């Protein structure tokens, strides 16, 4: 039986197989959010996802100093950060072409914005190939709270606006080469 979670998994699988031009991906109207307890539902979607979830599941994750942690060279690395949240008005949609993001909230009150990249047209900052990022000024169509212990998956088809919230947000962003 197809429920919303299975539909999201199917769409992410199509994204990883055929890239950004898939019409099915463009029809997706939400972002993927889950907890580490649900990791088994996502591990088969990309060869590196199991490594990501192992990194995120380590006992001392909250004790890691901010910085970059290589897991598999440039193919998979994780960035630990502790930064002040911003307001919705300050948030800008960002998108990547080379990497999938899995953003895991360790602590804090984070809200993430989302809009399909295919619906973004108001480029704020053009794509920087070296940094694999571009920014849009388009309005954000979906806002979701991402509770501590939860992660969001963003493919190149997902423009996203992270780090919205009050106070400090402690998180890990894992970058997975498509």
PyMOL commands that set and color helices and strands:
alter all, ss='L'
color gray80, all
select helices_A, chain A and resi 4-18+23-27+36-41+43-45+49-56+61-63+117-119
alter helices_A, ss='H'
color red, helices_A
select strands_A, chain A and resi 32-35+67-72+76-84+93-95+99-107+110-116+123-128+133-136+142-146+150-154+158-164+168-177
alter strands_A, ss='S'
color yellow, strands_A
deselect
rebuild
show_as cartoon
